[in-house]
Amino acid sequence: MLALATPPGLLLGRIANFINAELWGRQTDLPWGVVFPGELAQACGQPFGELCARHPSQLYEAGLEGLLLGIVLHGVLSFFPVPIWPAQDLQQSEIKVPASLAAPLESVGLTVPADYSP
């Protein structure tokens, strides 16, 4: 179950990298190339004054690590369900509740059987 929390974290982290102009990709002439600010991002070997467009690798990773991995994990866990509760099924009679907790449990909507004795 914890694995399902990883793809959204990766997705949001890579989008934050894009917004902060971090972890940019290689130089590109493709139409979706992004011009990032900063000396290092502009050091592509181009003549002085020309802007250097780079691959938005953060968005590629957000799509692959975030969306695609999330879809794959969701599909795998839907096909092979993982039990959330331990394998041993607990019967209500097996749960031992101290008498001092009966009133607080009832105040939140849980009931303690009338014949209950700890």
N, C-alpha and C positions, 0 to 999 in steps of 0.2 A: 504494500500500500504506500509505503514511503517513496517508492520509485515513481509513483504518479505525481509527486510534488516536484520532481526534478525538471521535467520539460518546461513547465511555466516559469520556473526560476531562471532557466537558461534563456528562454525566449525574452523575458523582461531584462535580463542582464545584457544580452547582446543588443537589444534596442537602446538601452542606456549607453552602451559603448558607441553606438552610431550617433546618438545625440551629443555625446561628449567628444566626438571626433577621435576616438581611440581605436587601436587595432585595425587600421585601414589596410586594404589589400594592395596588390601590385598595380603598376601603371597600366592603363587601358585606353583604347581609343573607342570603345563601345559607347553607344548612346546613353547607357545608364551609369556611366562613370560619374563619380562624385568628386568635386574639388574640395578637399579638406583644408582647413586653415593650418598654419604653422610651417616653420622652416623645414622640419623633417618630412612632413607630408608633401611638400613641394620639391623636395630634392629627388627629381627623377632623371636628371641629366639633360633636361630641355634647355633651350636658350633662355637667358635672363628675361624676365617679364612675361613669359608664357606660363599659363597655369597647367598644372599636372593633375589630370583626372585619374582616380584610382578606383579599383573594384570596391564596392561596399560589402566587404567580406563579413562584416558584422550582421548584415541582413541575410546573407547566405546562411550563416551559422544559425541565426534565429529561426530561419525556415526549416533547416535540416535538424538541428539539435532540439529546437523547441517544438515546432508543429509536427514534423514527420515522426520524431521519436515519441511524442505524445500520442499520436494516432496509432503507432505500432504497439506501444505499451498498452493502450486502451484495448486494442484488438486482442492482444495476447491474454490480458487479464479477463477479457470477456469470454474468450474461448476456454481458458483454464482458470476458473475462479479460484481465488485464494481465500480460505476462511479467515474471517476477521477475529473470531473468538477461538480460543484453544479447542482442540479436537474433542476434549471431554465436555459433554453436554451437562450443564448444571441444572438440577431440578430445584424448584423453589424450596422444597423441604431441606435441601442440603445447605442452603445459605443461612448462616448464623448471624442474626442481627441482635445486638444488645438491646434490652428493653428501653434503655435511655434514648435510643435513636428512633424508636417507633413513632413518636410524635413529630419529630422533624421530617421523617420520611413521608408521613401522611400529609404534612403541610405542603409538600411539592407534588402530591398526586400519587405517591406510591402507597400501596396498602400492605399491611402486615396481617397475616391470617389471625383470626380470633383465637384459634387453638394453638397459637405459636408459643413455645417456651424454649428459651435459649439453653 
